[in-house]
Amino acid sequence: MHPILKNILGLLAGLLIGGIVNMSIIKLSVFLVSPPDGHDLQTLEGIQTAIPYMNWKHFMMPFLAHAIGTGVGAYFAARIAATYKLVFAMVIGVLFLFGGIAMVLSLPEAPTWFKILDLGLAYIPMAWLGWKVATAKRLP
């Protein structure tokens, strides 16, 4: 396969797979951490009204979804890409970071510690880690 096509495929696969992982963890989080009584965390409006009643464990699942989704997406982008593996992994990290910034802007009520943790650790560092794992030397 032509290297440019492989690079495009890697980028698209990273975005798709990372997005699926992210949303799957978000959807599962409702079953793992009960939402505050009487609140629906499946809509933006529901999340906005529930934030004052949420504690740290309610924010850990979105953080993990963002971090794992970005890391997995970057892994696949770097694993599939023919060249510039680090660049493609970082592109995944930056694109997911833009999504994280949009999330932070849409939820101004979210705690500052969560915003700093999410934007600072869930995207660029996890994209680097995904690249590192994807390009690690395999044992024979």
C-alpha positions in Angstrom: 0.0 0.0 0.0 1.2 3.5 -0.8 2.7 5.2 2.3 0.4 8.3 1.9 -2.6 6.0 1.9 -1.3 4.1 4.9 -0.8 7.4 6.8 -4.3 8.6 6.0 -5.7 5.2 7.0 -3.7 5.4 10.2 -5.1 8.8 11.0 -8.7 7.9 10.2 -8.4 4.6 12.2 -6.9 6.4 15.2 -9.8 8.9 15.2 -12.5 6.3 14.8 -11.1 3.7 17.2 -10.1 6.4 19.8 -13.6 7.9 19.5 -15.3 4.6 19.9 -13.2 3.7 23.0 -13.9 7.2 24.5 -17.7 7.0 24.0 -17.8 3.3 25.2 -16.2 4.2 28.5 -18.5 7.2 28.9 -21.5 5.0 28.3 -20.2 2.4 30.7 -19.4 4.9 33.4 -23.1 5.3 34.2 -23.1 1.6 35.3 -19.8 1.8 37.2 -20.4 5.1 39.0 -24.0 5.9 39.9 -25.1 9.4 38.9 -26.3 11.7 41.6 -29.9 10.9 42.6 -32.4 12.3 40.2 -29.9 13.4 37.5 -29.4 12.1 34.0 -25.8 12.2 32.9 -26.6 11.2 29.3 -27.3 14.8 28.1 -25.2 18.0 28.4 -28.1 19.7 30.3 -28.3 16.8 32.7 -24.6 16.9 33.4 -24.7 20.7 33.9 -27.5 20.4 36.5 -25.7 17.4 38.2 -22.2 18.9 38.6 -22.9 20.6 42.0 -23.8 17.1 43.3 -20.9 15.2 41.8 -17.8 14.2 43.6 -14.3 13.2 42.4 -15.4 9.7 41.3 -17.9 11.1 38.9 -15.1 13.0 37.2 -12.6 10.1 37.1 -14.6 8.2 34.4 -14.6 11.0 31.9 -10.9 11.6 32.5 -10.2 7.9 32.0 -12.4 7.9 28.8 -10.5 10.9 27.4 -7.1 9.5 28.4 -7.7 5.9 27.2 -9.5 6.9 24.1 -6.7 9.3 23.1 -4.0 6.7 23.9 -5.7 4.0 22.0 -6.3 6.3 19.0 -2.7 7.5 19.0 -1.5 3.9 19.2 -3.5 2.8 16.1 -2.5 5.9 14.2 1.2 5.3 14.9 0.9 1.5 14.4 -0.8 1.8 11.0 1.0 4.9 9.6 3.9 4.2 7.3 5.9 7.3 8.2 5.9 10.1 10.7 4.4 7.9 13.4 5.0 10.4 16.2 3.4 13.2 14.1 0.2 11.2 13.5 0.0 10.1 17.1 0.3 13.8 18.2 -2.3 14.9 15.6 -4.7 12.5 17.3 -3.7 14.0 20.7 -4.3 17.5 19.4 -7.6 16.7 17.8 -8.8 15.0 21.0 -7.5 18.0 23.0 -9.7 20.3 20.9 -12.6 18.1 21.9 -11.5 18.4 25.5 -11.4 22.1 25.3 -14.9 22.2 23.8 -16.1 20.0 26.7 -14.5 22.3 29.3 -16.1 25.4 27.6 -19.5 23.7 27.6 -19.2 22.8 31.3 -17.9 25.9 33.0 -19.4 24.6 36.3 -16.9 21.7 36.3 -14.2 21.9 39.0 -11.0 23.6 38.1 -8.9 20.6 39.3 -10.7 18.4 36.8 -10.2 20.8 33.9 -6.5 21.1 34.7 -6.1 17.3 35.1 -8.1 16.5 31.9 -6.5 19.1 29.6 -3.0 18.6 31.0 -2.8 14.8 31.2 -5.5 13.1 29.1 -4.5 14.2 25.6 -0.9 15.1 24.7 0.9 12.8 27.2 -1.4 9.9 26.4 -0.9 10.5 22.6 2.9 10.3 23.3 2.4 7.1 25.4 0.3 5.6 22.6 3.1 6.3 20.1 5.7 4.9 22.5 3.8 1.7 22.9 3.1 1.4 19.2 6.7 1.8 18.2 8.3 -0.1 21.0 10.7 -2.9 20.0 9.0 -6.3 20.1 10.6 -9.2 21.8 11.5 -12.1 19.4 
